Amino acid sequence: MAWFHSNTLFVSASLFCLPVLVLCAVLCLPLLTFIILGLYFFAWVTYYFMAQTDAEFNLPYNPTRVIKINIATFSIIFGWVTYLPIIVSYLYWRYWELGTRRFKEIVSVDIPYSEHSKLDVYHPTKKTLHGSPIIIFVYGGAWSSGSKLIYTTLANTLRELGYVVVVPDYRKYPQVKIEGMYQDIRDAIKWTHRHAADINGDPELIFIMGHSAGAQLTAQVVLSDIIEQAKYNESIQSRESPYVSQKHDPSMKMQGNEGHMISDSNQHQPRDFLPLVEGILLFSGIYDIGAHLVHETSRGVEKVSAMSRAMGSSTEGYLKNSPLHLIEKNEKLFSDSDDLLDLWPRILLLHGQKDGTVGMDQSANMFNTLGKLFSSERRQELDVRMRLYKRMAHEEPVISLMLNKFAKKNDQNLLLKDIQEFIDLPQDES
């Protein structure tokens, strides 16, 4: 028994196992080397294709960064695999259920809205006397990718609810930087308002829905334009009839020849402002570029993400293109401008609580900041909402609205309920 209470057993076992461990290490060394080289290869390929424009040539060598890049890359690839049921559902719906002739009846494709870009228009089956509400959908894609074709069934889901849906393509980085994207979104909004009657839409009920980078573009374009309008109106105190929204001031309304409300003040608006937008729906959006850059850095993807370069790669550019900073720096306007209150759109912020790509604190901070800037009395005249979804990650708010014949529609029904309650409110109140 003394033998068992000594170190002899341990030494004997070690002498026996050591050769086995060495043999395993030798046999596994090629595999381990292959895995390490593979990780560096995928990270370097990712950097080569995604991190070299407007930057000095650089490759990651730090093992931690290499691992993070691979995690991000393979999560995207895995995401593509999970989209297969959606792709199959689209093909079945598009070519088997619908067919080319019927598809052309409900969708007008590739309509030029500027010299650079085109859009698609989805027409609801039921036409109304004064036109249906219009939703302009601005897709995301990290300011560098995306196509209106991807969102065909999403747009059709909204079309089936009775909305006219406009899905524009817009220029992206590296073709243009952020100002070029803003211009395309502005052009798409103007085209939609100008052709509202042609597409059986109501020019007084234009909503803009944006996801991820599309939410940032939507918020920045619409809110900056409204703030500039309010500043302009306040700068011309001597003007007898300053510009006021025809929709929010009934005394400015006149009946047009085709049943639409028009206003002489709109016709003589001296600045190139956007037509009034009824509401914006912001899904999984980025509203503080600097804070999101910190988040991207923690994930190890700030070099391959186009965000920083599209914004000019400077702190000034991050602040300039942050909707959160835009409203904070105009705090005084929010506290006392009646013009701003009159022009301000209704806002619905939506975010998934499982979103690891864009933290839900982005939406929460935007919502809370708006609540602080408007006084309690002025908040009574606004409609700003936020919805958080427990089961949703970053892409789910848009994926849930796409056709998927292999999945339940629980999330879709929840989303559509919130969307319909938000958009249909003006009609319910009238």
KASULCOR-V441468 format. One record per residue. SS is DSSP state (H for helix, E for strand, - for the rest). OMEGA is omega in whole degrees, 0 to 359 (999 if undefined). BURIAL is I if it has 24 or more other ideal C-beta (glycine too) atoms within 12 Angstrom, else O. Layout:
# KASULCOR-V441468
SS_OMEGA_BURIAL, SS_OMEGA_BURIAL
This chain:
# KASULCOR-V441468
-_180_O, H_180_O, H_181_O, H_182_O, H_179_O, -_179_O, -_185_O, H_181_O, H_180_O, H_180_O, H_180_O, H_179_O, H_181_O, H_180_O, H_179_O, H_186_O, H_185_O, H_177_O, H_179_O, H_180_O, H_178_O, H_179_O, H_179_O, H_180_O, H_180_O, H_181_O, H_183_O, H_183_O, H_177_O, H_180_O, H_179_O, H_178_O, H_179_O, H_180_O, H_181_O, H_178_O, H_178_O, H_179_O, H_178_I, H_180_I, H_181_O, H_179_I, H_181_I, H_176_I, H_178_O, H_179_I, H_183_I, H_184_O, H_189_O, H_187_I, -_188_I, -_180_O, -_181_I, -_180_O, -_174_O, -_180_O, -_183_O, -_177_O, -_180_I, -_176_I, -_180_O, -_183_O, H_180_O, H_179_O, H_179_I, H_179_I, H_180_O, H_179_I, H_179_I, H_178_I, H_180_O, H_182_I, H_183_I, H_175_O, H_176_O, H_179_I, H_178_O, H_177_O, H_178_O, H_179_O, H_180_O, H_178_O, -_183_I, H_177_O, H_179_O, H_178_I, H_179_I, H_180_O, H_179_I, H_182_I, H_179_O, H_180_O, H_187_I, H_189_I, H_181_O, H_182_O, H_189_O, H_184_O, H_186_O, H_184_O, H_180_O, H_180_O, H_180_I, H_179_O, H_184_O, H_181_I, E_171_I, E_189_I, E_171_I, E_175_O, E_179_I, E_175_O, -_173_I, -_180_O, -_183_O, -_196_O, -_181_I, E_179_I, E_174_I, E_178_I, E_179_I, E_188_I, -_177_I, -_181_I, -_182_O, -_178_O, -_181_O, -_185_O, -_183_O, -_179_O, -_181_I, E_172_I, E_182_I, E_173_I, E_172_I, E_182_I, E_179_I, E_184_I, -_177_I, -_182_I, -_177_I, -_178_I, -_186_I, -_182_I, -_178_I, -_180_I, -_179_O, H_180_I, H_182_O, H_189_I, H_181_I, H_184_I, H_173_I, H_179_I, H_180_I, H_176_I, H_178_I, H_178_I, H_181_I, -_175_I, -_179_I, -_180_I, -_166_I, E_185_I, E_179_I, E_180_I, E_180_I, E_161_I, -_177_I, -_179_I, -_184_I, -_177_I, -_9_I, -_179_O, -_176_O, -_170_O, -_194_I, H_181_I, H_177_O, H_177_O, H_178_I, H_182_I, H_179_I, H_179_I, H_176_I, H_180_I, H_179_I, H_178_I, H_180_I, H_179_I, H_182_I, H_179_I, H_182_I, H_183_O, -_183_I, -_181_I, -_181_I, -_182_O, -_179_I, -_176_I, E_179_I, E_182_I, E_178_I, E_182_I, E_176_I, E_177_I, E_177_I, E_181_I, E_180_I, E_179_I, E_175_I, -_177_I, H_177_I, H_176_I, H_177_I, H_179_I, H_181_I, H_182_I, H_183_I, H_182_I, H_185_I, H_185_I, H_178_I, H_179_I, H_180_I, H_179_I, H_178_I, H_176_I, H_181_I, H_178_I, H_181_I, H_180_I, H_181_I, H_182_I, H_182_O, -_182_O, -_183_O, -_182_O, -_184_O, -_184_O, -_180_O, -_183_I, -_176_I, -_181_I, -_177_I, -_182_I, -_184_I, -_178_I, -_184_O, H_182_O, H_181_O, H_188_O, -_173_O, E_181_O, E_179_O, -_183_O, -_185_O, -_175_O, -_180_O, -_179_I, E_178_I, E_181_I, -_178_I, H_181_O, H_177_I, H_184_I, H_184_O, -_177_O, -_189_I, -_181_O, -_183_O, -_179_O, -_177_I, -_169_I, -_184_I, -_177_I, -_182_I, -_183_I, E_175_I, E_179_I, E_189_I, E_182_I, E_171_I, -_189_I, -_175_I, -_183_I, -_176_I, -_187_I, H_180_I, H_179_I, H_180_I, H_176_I, H_175_I, H_179_O, H_178_I, H_179_I, H_179_O, H_177_O, H_179_I, -_185_I, -_186_I, -_180_I, -_182_I, -_175_I, -_180_I, -_189_I, H_185_I, H_182_I, H_178_I, H_181_I, -_178_I, -_177_O, -_179_I, -_178_O, H_178_O, H_179_O, H_179_O, H_180_I, H_183_O, H_185_O, -_177_I, -_177_I, H_179_I, H_178_I, H_179_I, H_182_I, H_180_I, H_182_I, -_177_O, -_184_I, H_183_O, H_180_O, H_181_I, H_185_I, H_186_O, H_183_O, -_175_I, H_178_O, H_179_I, H_180_I, H_181_I, H_184_I, H_189_I, -_181_I, -_169_I, E_187_I, E_173_I, E_177_I, E_179_I, E_181_I, E_176_I, E_182_I, -_178_I, -_182_O, -_177_I, -_179_I, -_176_I, -_183_I, -_181_I, -_175_I, H_176_I, H_179_I, H_181_I, H_180_I, H_178_I, H_180_I, H_182_I, H_180_O, H_176_I, H_178_I, H_180_O, H_184_O, H_177_I, -_177_I, -_182_O, H_180_O, H_181_O, H_179_O, H_180_O, -_182_O, -_184_O, -_175_I, -_178_I, E_185_I, E_172_I, E_178_I, E_176_I, E_183_I, E_188_I, -_188_O, -_189_O, -_171_I, -_188_I, -_186_I, -_188_I, H_179_I, H_177_I, H_179_I, H_181_I, -_180_I, -_178_I, -_179_I, -_176_I, -_184_I, -_183_O, -_184_O, -_175_O, -_185_O, -_183_O, H_181_O, H_179_I, H_180_I, H_179_O, H_179_I, H_182_I, H_177_I, H_179_O, H_180_I, H_181_I, H_179_I, H_181_O, H_185_I, H_186_I, -_182_I, H_180_O, H_180_O, H_180_O, H_184_O, H_184_O, -_999_O
